[in-house]
Amino acid sequence: MKLENTGLESKQVDLNRLDDLMSSYSLVRAGQWDYERVTYDRKFELKEGTYYLRVFGYAVEGDVGAHKASIQLLTPLLGKHYYPHGVEYGDGEHFPASLVKQSEKILSDINSDLEKIVK
């Protein structure tokens, strides 16, 4: 499920500042990066299943591996995990309303914080 109109899509942020901000919202980059892309995940374990809020970005300049990059954020996604196949984001998936609302709140708060640090 695409979480559109969050305001994140218009943001370019220094990687180190982004790492700090995302971790304060329990969104973890961990090993999900290469030299040009990043993915931040927050895992939700509910009775309906396991879900992930994912925020993607790519380096418009610099190198993620060197921790010197400017990251362009993309449209966040909410997905449901299916073992052993992975995460599905499709329109046919059911996402609990409370999870969608919580995810939208998290993204809104992140966007508000980014407004303070991004020119």
PyRosetta script that sets phi, psi and omega in degrees:
from pyrosetta import init, pose_from_sequence

init()
pose = pose_from_sequence("MKLENTGLESKQVDLNRLDDLMSSYSLVRAGQWDYERVTYDRKFELKEGTYYLRVFGYAVEGDVGAHKASIQLLTPLLGKHYYPHGVEYGDGEHFPASLVKQSEKILSDINSDLEKIVK")
pose.set_psi(1, 122.8)
pose.set_omega(1, 176.5)
pose.set_phi(2, -77.0)
pose.set_psi(2, 135.6)
pose.set_omega(2, 175.5)
pose.set_phi(3, -106.3)
pose.set_psi(3, 87.0)
pose.set_omega(3, -171.8)
pose.set_phi(4, -86.9)
pose.set_psi(4, 165.4)
pose.set_omega(4, 177.0)
pose.set_phi(5, 59.9)
pose.set_psi(5, 37.6)
pose.set_omega(5, 177.9)
pose.set_phi(6, -86.5)
pose.set_psi(6, -16.6)
pose.set_omega(6, -175.2)
pose.set_phi(7, 90.9)
pose.set_psi(7, -15.4)
pose.set_omega(7, -178.0)
pose.set_phi(8, -68.3)
pose.set_psi(8, -31.3)
pose.set_omega(8, -176.0)
pose.set_phi(9, -61.1)
pose.set_psi(9, -19.2)
pose.set_omega(9, -178.3)
pose.set_phi(10, -98.1)
pose.set_psi(10, 6.9)
pose.set_omega(10, -173.1)
pose.set_phi(11, -103.7)
pose.set_psi(11, 136.4)
pose.set_omega(11, 167.3)
pose.set_phi(12, -117.1)
pose.set_psi(12, 129.9)
pose.set_omega(12, -171.9)
pose.set_phi(13, -137.4)
pose.set_psi(13, 144.5)
pose.set_omega(13, 172.1)
pose.set_phi(14, -60.4)
pose.set_psi(14, 133.6)
pose.set_omega(14, -176.0)
pose.set_phi(15, -54.8)
pose.set_psi(15, -45.7)
pose.set_omega(15, -176.7)
pose.set_phi(16, -65.5)
pose.set_psi(16, -40.4)
pose.set_omega(16, 176.5)
pose.set_phi(17, -65.9)
pose.set_psi(17, -39.4)
pose.set_omega(17, 179.3)
pose.set_phi(18, -64.8)
pose.set_psi(18, -44.4)
pose.set_omega(18, 177.0)
pose.set_phi(19, -56.0)
pose.set_psi(19, -46.4)
pose.set_omega(19, -179.3)
pose.set_phi(20, -63.0)
pose.set_psi(20, -46.7)
pose.set_omega(20, -178.4)
pose.set_phi(21, -63.7)
pose.set_psi(21, -47.4)
pose.set_omega(21, -177.8)
pose.set_phi(22, -63.0)
pose.set_psi(22, -39.8)
pose.set_omega(22, -180.0)
pose.set_phi(23, -64.9)
pose.set_psi(23, -28.7)
pose.set_omega(23, 178.0)
pose.set_phi(24, -69.2)
pose.set_psi(24, -15.6)
pose.set_omega(24, 175.6)
pose.set_phi(25, -109.0)
pose.set_psi(25, 17.6)
pose.set_omega(25, 179.0)
pose.set_phi(26, 62.0)
pose.set_psi(26, 27.0)
pose.set_omega(26, 172.4)
pose.set_phi(27, -98.6)
pose.set_psi(27, 119.6)
pose.set_omega(27, -169.9)
pose.set_phi(28, -111.3)
pose.set_psi(28, 133.4)
pose.set_omega(28, 175.6)
pose.set_phi(29, -84.7)
pose.set_psi(29, -40.1)
pose.set_omega(29, 179.8)
pose.set_phi(30, 43.7)
pose.set_psi(30, -127.7)
pose.set_omega(30, -176.7)
pose.set_phi(31, -92.7)
pose.set_psi(31, 12.4)
pose.set_omega(31, -174.7)
pose.set_phi(32, -93.8)
pose.set_psi(32, 73.6)
pose.set_omega(32, 178.2)
pose.set_phi(33, -159.8)
pose.set_psi(33, 160.7)
pose.set_omega(33, 164.8)
pose.set_phi(34, -134.8)
pose.set_psi(34, -164.0)
pose.set_omega(34, -174.0)
pose.set_phi(35, -73.8)
pose.set_psi(35, -12.6)
pose.set_omega(35, -178.1)
pose.set_phi(36, -121.8)
pose.set_psi(36, -14.8)
pose.set_omega(36, -173.5)
pose.set_phi(37, -133.0)
pose.set_psi(37, 153.7)
pose.set_omega(37, 174.2)
pose.set_phi(38, -134.4)
pose.set_psi(38, 153.5)
pose.set_omega(38, 173.1)
pose.set_phi(39, -138.7)
pose.set_psi(39, 127.9)
pose.set_omega(39, 176.1)
pose.set_phi(40, -109.0)
pose.set_psi(40, 130.9)
pose.set_omega(40, -177.4)
pose.set_phi(41, -120.7)
pose.set_psi(41, 143.3)
pose.set_omega(41, 167.3)
pose.set_phi(42, -128.0)
pose.set_psi(42, 125.5)
pose.set_omega(42, -176.4)
pose.set_phi(43, -95.0)
pose.set_psi(43, 135.7)
pose.set_omega(43, 175.7)
pose.set_phi(44, -122.6)
pose.set_psi(44, 121.0)
pose.set_omega(44, 176.7)
pose.set_phi(45, -106.9)
pose.set_psi(45, 109.6)
pose.set_omega(45, -178.0)
pose.set_phi(46, -118.2)
pose.set_psi(46, 169.4)
pose.set_omega(46, 178.5)
pose.set_phi(47, -64.4)
pose.set_psi(47, -25.3)
pose.set_omega(47, 179.5)
pose.set_phi(48, -79.0)
pose.set_psi(48, -12.6)
pose.set_omega(48, -179.7)
pose.set_phi(49, 143.0)
pose.set_psi(49, -169.7)
pose.set_omega(49, 179.5)
pose.set_phi(50, -105.6)
pose.set_psi(50, 131.0)
pose.set_omega(50, -176.7)
pose.set_phi(51, -126.2)
pose.set_psi(51, 155.8)
pose.set_omega(51, 176.9)
pose.set_phi(52, -130.8)
pose.set_psi(52, 130.7)
pose.set_omega(52, 167.2)
pose.set_phi(53, -92.5)
pose.set_psi(53, 123.7)
pose.set_omega(53, -176.2)
pose.set_phi(54, -123.9)
pose.set_psi(54, 131.7)
pose.set_omega(54, 175.0)
pose.set_phi(55, -118.5)
pose.set_psi(55, 122.2)
pose.set_omega(55, -177.5)
pose.set_phi(56, -104.8)
pose.set_psi(56, 155.9)
pose.set_omega(56, 173.9)
pose.set_phi(57, -159.2)
pose.set_psi(57, 164.8)
pose.set_omega(57, 176.7)
pose.set_phi(58, -137.5)
pose.set_psi(58, 153.4)
pose.set_omega(58, -178.0)
pose.set_phi(59, -78.6)
pose.set_psi(59, 120.8)
pose.set_omega(59, 174.5)
pose.set_phi(60, -88.0)
pose.set_psi(60, -20.7)
pose.set_omega(60, 171.4)
pose.set_phi(61, -157.5)
pose.set_psi(61, 152.1)
pose.set_omega(61, 179.6)
pose.set_phi(62, 88.0)
pose.set_psi(62, -165.6)
pose.set_omega(62, -171.5)
pose.set_phi(63, -137.4)
pose.set_psi(63, 121.3)
pose.set_omega(63, -179.4)
pose.set_phi(64, -61.5)
pose.set_psi(64, -41.5)
pose.set_omega(64, -178.6)
pose.set_phi(65, -62.1)
pose.set_psi(65, -30.1)
pose.set_omega(65, 179.3)
pose.set_phi(66, -89.0)
pose.set_psi(66, 0.6)
pose.set_omega(66, -177.8)
pose.set_phi(67, 60.2)
pose.set_psi(67, 29.4)
pose.set_omega(67, 177.3)
pose.set_phi(68, -133.1)
pose.set_psi(68, 85.9)
pose.set_omega(68, -178.1)
pose.set_phi(69, -151.1)
pose.set_psi(69, 152.6)
pose.set_omega(69, 170.5)
pose.set_phi(70, -105.0)
pose.set_psi(70, 123.5)
pose.set_omega(70, -172.4)
pose.set_phi(71, -105.3)
pose.set_psi(71, 128.2)
pose.set_omega(71, 171.8)
pose.set_phi(72, -92.3)
pose.set_psi(72, 120.2)
pose.set_omega(72, -179.7)
pose.set_phi(73, -80.3)
pose.set_psi(73, 151.3)
pose.set_omega(73, -179.6)
pose.set_phi(74, -117.2)
pose.set_psi(74, 178.0)
pose.set_omega(74, 179.6)
pose.set_phi(75, -63.9)
pose.set_psi(75, 123.6)
pose.set_omega(75, 178.7)
pose.set_phi(76, -68.3)
pose.set_psi(76, 156.3)
pose.set_omega(76, 178.8)
pose.set_phi(77, -127.6)
pose.set_psi(77, 151.7)
pose.set_omega(77, 171.2)
pose.set_phi(78, -117.7)
pose.set_psi(78, 126.9)
pose.set_omega(78, -177.1)
pose.set_phi(79, -133.2)
pose.set_psi(79, 158.5)
pose.set_omega(79, 177.1)
pose.set_phi(80, -108.7)
pose.set_psi(80, 134.3)
pose.set_omega(80, -178.7)
pose.set_phi(81, -88.2)
pose.set_psi(81, 133.8)
pose.set_omega(81, 174.6)
pose.set_phi(82, -122.5)
pose.set_psi(82, 120.3)
pose.set_omega(82, 178.0)
pose.set_phi(83, -81.0)
pose.set_psi(83, 135.0)
pose.set_omega(83, -2.5)
pose.set_phi(84, -97.6)
pose.set_psi(84, 16.0)
pose.set_omega(84, -170.4)
pose.set_phi(85, -83.5)
pose.set_psi(85, -30.9)
pose.set_omega(85, 179.9)
pose.set_phi(86, 121.1)
pose.set_psi(86, -157.3)
pose.set_omega(86, -173.6)
pose.set_phi(87, -100.7)
pose.set_psi(87, 132.2)
pose.set_omega(87, 177.8)
pose.set_phi(88, -111.4)
pose.set_psi(88, 137.6)
pose.set_omega(88, -177.4)
pose.set_phi(89, -115.1)
pose.set_psi(89, 1.0)
pose.set_omega(89, -168.6)
pose.set_phi(90, -60.3)
pose.set_psi(90, 161.5)
pose.set_omega(90, 179.0)
pose.set_phi(91, -64.0)
pose.set_psi(91, -23.5)
pose.set_omega(91, -179.4)
pose.set_phi(92, -78.8)
pose.set_psi(92, -5.1)
pose.set_omega(92, -179.8)
pose.set_phi(93, -79.5)
pose.set_psi(93, 149.7)
pose.set_omega(93, 174.9)
pose.set_phi(94, -101.6)
pose.set_psi(94, 128.9)
pose.set_omega(94, 177.2)
pose.set_phi(95, -121.2)
pose.set_psi(95, 123.0)
pose.set_omega(95, 179.8)
pose.set_phi(96, -54.5)
pose.set_psi(96, 137.2)
pose.set_omega(96, -178.1)
pose.set_phi(97, -57.1)
pose.set_psi(97, -37.9)
pose.set_omega(97, -179.5)
pose.set_phi(98, -65.5)
pose.set_psi(98, -34.8)
pose.set_omega(98, 178.1)
pose.set_phi(99, -68.8)
pose.set_psi(99, -43.3)
pose.set_omega(99, 179.1)
pose.set_phi(100, -62.0)
pose.set_psi(100, -44.9)
pose.set_omega(100, -179.9)
pose.set_phi(101, -62.8)
pose.set_psi(101, -44.4)
pose.set_omega(101, 179.0)
pose.set_phi(102, -62.7)
pose.set_psi(102, -42.8)
pose.set_omega(102, 179.6)
pose.set_phi(103, -63.9)
pose.set_psi(103, -43.5)
pose.set_omega(103, 178.4)
pose.set_phi(104, -62.6)
pose.set_psi(104, -38.0)
pose.set_omega(104, 178.4)
pose.set_phi(105, -64.6)
pose.set_psi(105, -45.6)
pose.set_omega(105, 178.5)
pose.set_phi(106, -58.3)
pose.set_psi(106, -47.3)
pose.set_omega(106, -178.3)
pose.set_phi(107, -66.4)
pose.set_psi(107, -36.9)
pose.set_omega(107, 176.3)
pose.set_phi(108, -63.5)
pose.set_psi(108, -43.2)
pose.set_omega(108, 178.3)
pose.set_phi(109, -64.5)
pose.set_psi(109, -40.7)
pose.set_omega(109, 177.7)
pose.set_phi(110, -62.7)
pose.set_psi(110, -45.4)
pose.set_omega(110, 179.7)
pose.set_phi(111, -60.3)
pose.set_psi(111, -41.7)
pose.set_omega(111, 178.0)
pose.set_phi(112, -60.9)
pose.set_psi(112, -43.2)
pose.set_omega(112, 177.7)
pose.set_phi(113, -65.3)
pose.set_psi(113, -38.9)
pose.set_omega(113, 178.9)
pose.set_phi(114, -66.1)
pose.set_psi(114, -34.3)
pose.set_omega(114, 178.1)
pose.set_phi(115, -57.1)
pose.set_psi(115, -31.4)
pose.set_omega(115, -178.1)
pose.set_phi(116, -76.9)
pose.set_psi(116, -25.8)
pose.set_omega(116, -174.8)
pose.set_phi(117, -111.2)
pose.set_psi(117, -15.3)
pose.set_omega(117, -178.3)
pose.set_phi(118, -101.4)
pose.set_psi(118, 133.4)
pose.set_omega(118, -179.7)
pose.set_phi(119, -82.1)
pose.dump_pdb("model.pdb")
